[in-house]
Amino acid sequence: MLGGVNRQHYYKSLGVMAMTELLDPPQYEKLVAGCRRIGLSERDVHYYAEHITVDIGHADGWLNNVIVPIGKKHPAAMEEVFFGAALRLQTCNDYYDGLLAALQSLGGSLSSHSVPPSE
């Protein structure tokens, strides 16, 4: 985290963390559904299944107990918070683009694998 090594990035790191908590639950829902679909046990998906709801509370806490009070006390800091949020969104975009490129590079070898349809 940027704020861990340099306090000048404190507000950016708050934006990064808020985005992480907001983005994770829907991703975990997809991950858990996919893992269950291919037969993984509840023990295997426990962490992610639990964090589908836990991180919703974390996101609410970050927004209402951290971001909003800072915005009220230091309105100019919100630009940095928003920048941190944008950084997190960009890293997600880059990550998923990288995954897509890796899958596409597999080319024809994917056609030999059977993937169960989603429900």
URWO-V16643 format. One record per pair of residues at least 4 apart in sequence whose ideal C-beta (glycine too) atoms are under 7 Angstrom apart, sorted by sequence separation. I is the first residue (numbers start at 1). J is the second residue. D is the distance in Angstrom with one decimal. If there is no record, write none. Layout:
i->I j->J d->D
i->I j->J d->D
//
This chain:
i->2 j->6 d->6.5
i->3 j->7 d->6.7
i->9 j->13 d->5.7
i->10 j->14 d->6.9
i->11 j->15 d->6.9
i->12 j->16 d->6.5
i->13 j->17 d->6.3
i->14 j->18 d->6.2
i->15 j->19 d->6.4
i->16 j->20 d->6.4
i->17 j->21 d->6.5
i->18 j->22 d->6.3
i->19 j->23 d->5.8
i->20 j->24 d->6.2
i->23 j->27 d->6.3
i->24 j->28 d->5.7
i->25 j->29 d->6.5
i->26 j->30 d->6.9
i->27 j->31 d->6.3
i->28 j->32 d->6.0
i->29 j->33 d->6.3
i->30 j->34 d->6.3
i->31 j->35 d->6.2
i->32 j->36 d->6.2
i->33 j->37 d->6.2
i->34 j->38 d->6.7
i->36 j->40 d->6.4
i->40 j->44 d->4.0
i->42 j->46 d->6.2
i->45 j->49 d->5.0
i->46 j->50 d->6.0
i->47 j->51 d->6.3
i->48 j->52 d->7.0
i->50 j->54 d->5.7
i->51 j->55 d->4.9
i->54 j->58 d->6.4
i->55 j->59 d->6.1
i->56 j->60 d->6.5
i->57 j->61 d->6.2
i->58 j->62 d->6.3
i->59 j->63 d->6.4
i->60 j->64 d->5.8
i->61 j->65 d->5.0
i->62 j->66 d->5.1
i->63 j->67 d->5.1
i->64 j->68 d->5.6
i->65 j->69 d->6.8
i->66 j->70 d->6.3
i->67 j->71 d->6.2
i->68 j->72 d->6.5
i->69 j->73 d->6.1
i->70 j->74 d->5.6
i->71 j->75 d->6.1
i->77 j->81 d->6.3
i->78 j->82 d->6.1
i->79 j->83 d->6.4
i->80 j->84 d->6.5
i->81 j->85 d->6.5
i->82 j->86 d->6.4
i->83 j->87 d->6.5
i->84 j->88 d->6.7
i->85 j->89 d->6.5
i->86 j->90 d->6.3
i->87 j->91 d->6.5
i->88 j->92 d->6.6
i->89 j->93 d->6.4
i->90 j->94 d->6.3
i->91 j->95 d->6.1
i->92 j->96 d->6.4
i->93 j->97 d->6.2
i->94 j->98 d->6.3
i->95 j->99 d->6.6
i->96 j->100 d->6.3
i->97 j->101 d->6.4
i->98 j->102 d->6.4
i->99 j->103 d->6.4
i->100 j->104 d->6.1
i->101 j->105 d->6.3
i->106 j->110 d->5.1
i->35 j->40 d->4.1
i->40 j->45 d->5.7
i->62 j->67 d->6.1
i->63 j->68 d->6.2
i->3 j->9 d->5.1
i->2 j->9 d->3.6
i->3 j->10 d->4.5
i->70 j->77 d->5.8
i->71 j->78 d->4.9
i->35 j->44 d->6.3
i->36 j->45 d->6.6
i->2 j->12 d->5.5
i->3 j->13 d->3.2
i->35 j->45 d->4.8
i->2 j->13 d->5.0
i->1 j->13 d->4.9
i->32 j->45 d->4.9
i->67 j->81 d->6.2
i->1 j->16 d->6.8
i->32 j->48 d->5.2
i->31 j->48 d->5.4
i->32 j->49 d->5.0
i->28 j->48 d->4.5
i->32 j->52 d->6.8
i->28 j->51 d->5.6
i->29 j->52 d->5.5
i->28 j->52 d->4.8
i->24 j->51 d->6.6
i->25 j->52 d->5.1
i->25 j->55 d->4.9
i->24 j->55 d->4.7
i->25 j->56 d->5.3
i->21 j->55 d->5.3
i->21 j->58 d->4.3
i->22 j->59 d->4.6
i->21 j->59 d->3.9
i->21 j->62 d->5.3
i->18 j->62 d->4.4
i->17 j->62 d->6.2
i->18 j->63 d->6.4
i->18 j->67 d->5.6
i->14 j->66 d->6.2
i->14 j->67 d->6.5
i->14 j->70 d->7.0
i->11 j->77 d->4.6
i->15 j->81 d->4.1
i->19 j->85 d->4.6
i->14 j->81 d->5.4
i->15 j->82 d->6.1
i->18 j->85 d->6.4
i->12 j->80 d->5.1
i->15 j->83 d->6.5
i->16 j->84 d->4.5
i->20 j->88 d->6.2
i->11 j->80 d->3.5
i->15 j->84 d->2.6
i->19 j->88 d->3.8
i->23 j->92 d->6.6
i->11 j->81 d->5.1
i->14 j->84 d->6.3
i->15 j->85 d->3.9
i->19 j->89 d->6.3
i->12 j->83 d->5.6
i->13 j->84 d->6.0
i->16 j->87 d->6.1
i->12 j->84 d->3.5
i->16 j->88 d->4.6
i->11 j->84 d->6.7
i->15 j->88 d->6.9
i->12 j->87 d->6.7
i->38 j->116 d->6.7
i->37 j->116 d->5.7
i->37 j->118 d->6.6
i->37 j->119 d->7.0
//
